[in-house]
């Protein structure tokens, strides 16, 4: 199979490339800057992104399956979804996975569903890699300043999302499914800090911020009102899957979901 991976240098796309190569598939990577992609030499690189329809025709040509993302720059829903699906169909693509970034169905979700393509939606909860947002303050002060310390998250390892995508793209029985993807445990922010402290072998202190303080911090980081509203929803009234570990990853891939402790060990150098 020749499989196109969009967002090939991203948190999910990069491990997906590696997993598909390891399984013996030909991989075509869609990336904005091939010169800086840092992908294995046997990956076929195409410059472009899903939001730019003109950049996609050559990338789709001869592709059997494709991994798509339902959002573009700044996590905005794609406005060219019908054109993406039309190109995929004309190129002979038979199967796609769609990485969702929103609770609501996007134009791409709907266009894929109406297309006749075999399709699988991937709906991950919080990525474990989001924890890298704490890296600077941990290195600088040995503490994590965050809010909502009692809200647990069933955060998921990025490579497990990739494993589900790889399985859906290369095997049958997944068409029309929407897979909510979680890790094997639900952890509060202080619990995650404790895991990091144990893995790193040093004290890390959790400092609780108020709601107003965390909102001000998000504003200072450049997030707009819609982003902040979404963050608050996920921190205060998330869907049950956001804090309820599900067996989906093991059911789909046959391998248990990776733990946060494993993620912390793999990324200890960042802290």
C-alpha positions in Angstrom: 0.0 0.0 0.0 1.0 3.6 -0.6 -0.3 5.7 2.3 -0.4 9.5 2.5 0.2 11.0 5.9 -0.9 14.6 6.3 0.7 16.4 9.2 3.6 14.0 8.9 5.9 15.8 11.3 3.2 16.3 13.9 2.6 14.6 17.2 0.5 11.8 15.6 1.8 12.0 12.0 5.5 11.4 12.9 4.9 8.1 14.9 2.4 7.0 12.2 5.1 7.4 9.5 7.4 5.2 11.6 4.8 2.6 12.3 3.7 2.3 8.6 7.3 2.0 7.4 8.0 -0.7 10.0 5.0 -2.6 8.7 6.4 -2.5 5.2 4.2 0.1 3.6 5.2 2.9 1.2 4.7 6.2 2.9 4.1 9.6 1.3 4.4 12.5 3.7 2.6 15.8 3.2 4.5 18.6 5.0 4.9 22.3 4.6 8.7 22.3 4.6 10.2 19.0 3.3 13.7 20.3 3.8 13.1 20.5 7.6 10.9 17.5 7.9 13.6 15.2 9.3 11.8 12.1 8.1 13.4 8.8 7.1 15.1 8.7 3.7 12.6 6.2 2.2 9.6 8.5 2.9 8.3 10.2 -0.3 8.0 13.9 0.6 5.4 16.3 -0.9 5.2 20.0 0.0 1.7 21.2 0.9 -1.0 21.1 3.5 -4.7 20.1 3.5 -5.9 23.7 3.6 -4.2 24.4 0.2 -6.2 22.4 -2.3 -3.7 23.2 -5.1 -0.9 21.4 -3.3 -2.8 18.1 -2.9 -3.3 16.7 -6.4 0.2 15.4 -6.9 0.3 14.1 -3.3 -2.8 12.0 -3.7 -1.9 10.5 -7.1 -1.5 6.8 -6.7 -2.3 6.7 -3.0 -4.3 3.8 -1.6 -5.1 5.2 1.8 -4.7 8.5 3.6 -4.5 9.9 7.1 -6.3 13.3 7.2 -6.7 15.9 9.9 -10.1 17.8 10.3 -8.5 21.2 11.0 -6.0 23.5 9.5 -3.9 26.4 10.8 -4.7 27.5 14.3 -7.0 24.5 14.7 -9.6 26.2 12.4 -11.9 23.7 10.5 -10.9 23.2 6.9 -13.0 25.2 4.4 -12.1 23.1 1.4 -13.3 19.7 2.6 -15.3 18.8 -0.5 -12.3 19.6 -2.7 -10.1 17.4 -0.6 -12.5 14.5 -0.7 -13.0 14.9 -4.5 -9.3 14.8 -5.1 -8.9 11.7 -3.0 -11.7 9.9 -4.9 -10.4 10.9 -8.3 -6.9 9.7 -7.3 -8.3 6.2 -6.3 -7.9 6.5 -2.5 -10.1 3.9 -0.9 -9.7 4.3 2.8 -9.0 7.3 5.1 -8.6 8.1 8.8 -9.7 11.5 10.1 -8.1 12.9 13.2 -10.7 15.0 14.9 -9.9 18.1 16.9 -13.4 19.2 18.0 -16.4 17.6 19.7 -18.6 18.8 16.8 -18.6 17.3 13.3 -16.6 19.4 10.9 -17.1 19.9 7.2 -14.4 17.3 6.5 -16.1 14.8 8.7 -19.3 15.2 6.8 -17.7 15.2 3.4 -15.9 12.0 4.1 -19.0 10.3 5.5 -21.0 11.2 2.3 -18.2 10.2 -0.1 -18.4 6.4 0.0 -14.8 6.2 1.2 -14.0 3.7 3.9 -13.4 6.0 6.8 -12.6 5.9 10.5 -12.7 8.9 12.8 -10.1 9.2 15.5 -11.3 11.2 18.6 -8.4 11.4 21.1 -8.8 13.1 24.4 -5.9 15.2 25.8 -2.5 14.3 24.3 0.2 13.3 26.8 2.5 15.5 24.8 0.5 18.5 26.1 2.5 18.0 29.2 5.5 19.5 27.4 3.8 22.9 28.1 5.2 22.5 31.6 8.8 21.9 30.6 10.0 25.5 30.7 8.7 26.2 34.2 9.9 22.8 35.5 13.4 23.5 34.2 13.4 27.1 35.5 11.7 26.8 38.9 11.0 23.1 39.7 7.3 23.8 39.9 4.1 23.6 37.8 1.6 26.4 37.9 -1.8 25.3 36.7 -5.5 25.3 37.6 -8.3 22.9 38.2 -6.2 20.4 40.2 -9.1 18.0 41.0 -10.1 17.4 37.3 -8.7 14.1 36.0 -7.8 13.5 32.4 -7.5 10.1 30.7 -4.7 11.6 28.5 -3.5 9.4 25.7 0.0 8.7 24.3 0.4 10.2 20.8 1.9 7.0 19.5 -1.2 5.1 20.5 -3.3 7.4 18.4 -0.9 6.7 15.5 -1.2 2.9 16.2 -5.0 3.1 15.9 -4.7 5.1 12.6 -2.2 2.6 11.2 -4.5 -0.3 12.1 -7.5 1.3 10.5 -5.6 2.2 7.4 -4.1 -1.2 6.8 -6.8 -3.7 8.0 -10.5 -4.2 7.5 -13.4 -3.8 10.0 -13.0 -0.2 10.9 -15.0 1.7 8.3 -17.7 4.0 9.7 -16.3 3.8 13.2 -15.5 6.7 15.5 -12.9 5.7 18.1 -12.6 7.7 21.3 -9.0 7.2 22.3 -7.8 7.5 25.9 -4.9 6.3 28.0 -5.2 3.5 30.6 -5.6 5.8 33.6 -7.2 9.1 34.6 -4.7 11.5 36.3 -5.1 14.9 37.8 -2.5 17.6 37.1 -0.9 17.1 40.6 -0.8 13.3 39.9 1.0 13.9 36.6 3.5 16.2 38.4 4.1 13.4 40.9 4.9 10.9 38.1 7.2 13.4 36.5 9.0 14.0 39.8 9.5 10.2 40.3 10.8 9.7 36.7 13.1 12.7 36.8 14.3 11.9 40.4 13.8 15.4 41.7 11.2 17.4 43.6 8.6 19.2 41.5 5.9 21.4 43.3 2.4 21.9 42.0 1.1 25.5 42.5 -2.6 25.9 42.1 -3.8 28.9 40.0 -7.3 30.4 40.2 -9.6 30.3 37.2 -8.9 34.0 36.5 -5.2 33.5 36.7 -5.2 30.6 34.2 -7.4 32.6 31.8 -5.0 35.5 32.0 -2.1 33.2 31.4 -3.8 31.8 28.3 -4.5 35.3 27.0 -0.8 36.3 27.5 0.1 33.2 25.5 -1.9 34.5 22.6 -5.1 32.4 22.8 -8.3 34.0 21.7 -11.8 33.9 23.3 -12.9 30.7 21.4 -9.8 28.8 22.4 -10.1 29.9 26.0 -13.8 28.9 26.1 -12.8 25.4 24.7 -10.0 25.1 27.3 -12.4 25.9 30.1 -15.0 23.4 28.9 -12.4 20.7 28.8 -11.1 21.6 32.2 -14.5 22.0 34.0 -17.2 20.0 32.1 -15.4 17.7 29.7 -17.3 14.8 28.0 -17.1 11.6 30.1 -14.5 10.1 27.7 -12.2 12.9 28.7 -11.8 11.4 32.2 -12.9 7.8 31.7 -10.3 5.3 30.6 -11.6 3.3 27.7 -10.3 -0.1 26.3 -10.5 1.1 22.7 -6.8 1.2 21.9 -6.2 -2.4 23.0 -9.4 -3.5 21.3 -8.3 -2.0 18.0 -4.6 -2.7 18.0 -4.3 -5.7 20.3 -1.7 -3.8 22.5 -2.5 -2.1 25.8 -2.5 1.7 25.8 0.8 3.2 26.9 1.0 4.8 30.4 1.9 8.3 31.3 4.9 7.0 33.2 6.2 5.5 30.0 5.6 8.8 28.2 7.5 10.7 30.9 10.4 8.3 30.6 10.5 8.7 26.9 10.5 12.5 27.2 12.5 13.1 30.4 15.2 15.0 28.4 12.6 17.8 27.7 12.3 18.6 31.5 
